[in-house]
């Protein structure tokens, strides 16, 4: 089966709770999405609210993948640049696929759907994202067409004595 992707879905309790569950499960499985395990839904909720505020203000857009049972299985958020010299690219962040769906190609499907969506944003020529070093994510993104364009050594402190690189990746859309 494959995921069904929706750009800018209506936000309600079911979607909110589905994203909270996804984000919690991904984080607790060791996913690099802004938290370190163990983490509870209530710790993630304020960050999700910030994402929703960005959506309401038109600065952020949401791509959601639902599985065959209708559950939230994947997400990616787009953030638009407000600087007049950087409006030709968007940020992609909080890129997640539920651990129960890992290894099925859904991550590649999510990134392809994100690229397709971004091509529909007027004037958008590229997608940028960052990823945490130490997990091989740059290899995964590289296999999906992204190129490493920068790296800040030790910029992410996962735990005392465990600093990771912040890796910048770019996908040209043209």
N, C-alpha and C positions, 0 to 999 in steps of 0.2 A: 504494500500500500504506500501511498505517498501522502504528503501533507497538502492541505488546502490553505493557500496564503491569501490574506486580506490586508490591504493597505488602509489605514485610518478606520479601523472598526469602531463602532459605537462603544463607548466605555460605560460599563455598568458593573454591578456587583459580581456577575459571573466571570467577566473578563478580568476584572481587578483581582479577584481571588485566584483565578487561573494563573495570572502572571506572578502573583505572590508565591503560589505553590511552586511554579517553575523556577523562579529565582532562588527560592529557599533550597529546593532539591539540587539545582545545579551548583549552588555555593557549597552545600554540604557534601557534594560528591567531589569537591576540589576544583570546580570551575573557576576561572579567572574573571569574575564579573563584579568586582568591587568589594567583596566580603571574604573573610577567612573563616572556615568552619571551626567550631559549630556556630551556626547562626539561626535565629528564629525569625519567623515571618514578621513579627512586630519590629524587629530591628531593620528589616528591609522596607517596611511600609513607608517611612518618611522619604526614602529615596524614590520609590515608585510614585508617590504623590508629587515630588518635584518633576518627574518625567511627565505626569499628567498635566501639571501646570504649564510646562513648556508646550504641550500639545494644545491646550486651551488658548495659549498666547500665539500660536502659529509658528513657534520656533522649532518645534519637534514634530516628527511624524512617526507612526508606529506601524510596523509590519508584523503580523501575527500568523503563525502556522498552526493549524488545528489538525489533530490526528483523525483517524477514521471514526473514533468514538466521540469526536467533537471537543476533545480536551485541548487546552493550550499546550502545544508541544514545542514551540519555537518562537522566538521574538528577535527583533532587531529594531533599534530606534535610530532615526535620522535626526541630526541637528544641523540647522542651517547657520551659515556664517553671517554675521551682521557687519563685518568689516567690508567696506566697499571694494577692497582689492582682493578679497577672498571669497566672493559670492559664487565663484564658478566651481566650487567643490563643497561637498557635505561630509560631515562626520557620521560614521556608523558606530554605534556603541550598544552595550548591553546585548550582545549577540549571544543567544542561548538556544541550545537544543536539549530537551529533557534527557537525563541519563538513560531512561528506559528505551530511548530511540537512538542511542549512540551506535555507530557502526552500520547504519542503514543508508548512508549518503544524504541524510536530511540536512547536515551542516552545509554541504555543497548546494543542495536545493535552496536553502535559506539564503545563501550568498548570491546565488543566481537570481532569485526573486528580488533581492535587495538591489542588485545591479539593474534589473529590468525596471523596478520602481523608480530608481534614481534617474534613469534615462528620461523618465517622464517629467522630471522637475525642470522647469524652464531654466536654461543657462547652465545646468549642471554638467560638468565635464569629467569629474572624478569623484571617487569616494576615498576618504582617509579614515583609518582606524588605528587604534593603538592596541597592543596586546602585551601581556606580562611574559617576560622571558622565563625560561626554565621549564616550560611545559611542552615545547615543540609547536606552539601555536603559530609561530612565524612560518614553519614548514607547511602547516595546513593551509594558511592563508596564501602562501606562495603557490601552492598547488592549485589554488582557485584563481590565479591570475594577479594577485596582489604582489607588489614589489616592496621590499624593505627600503625605506628612504631615510631612516634615521634611528638612532638608538641613544638612550640616556642610561648609562651604566648605573646600576644600583638605585634607581629612582623610586622603586616600589619596595616598601618595607613590609613584607608579609608577616614577619615575626622578628624579634631581636636576633641579630646575627644571620637573618635570611633576607637579604636584599636582592631584588630581581631587576633586570633591565626593563625599561619602558621602550617598546619597539614600535616605531611608526611605519605604517604600511599604506600603500597607495594603489588604487585600481583606476587607471584611465578608462573612461567610458566611450571614448571616441576612437 
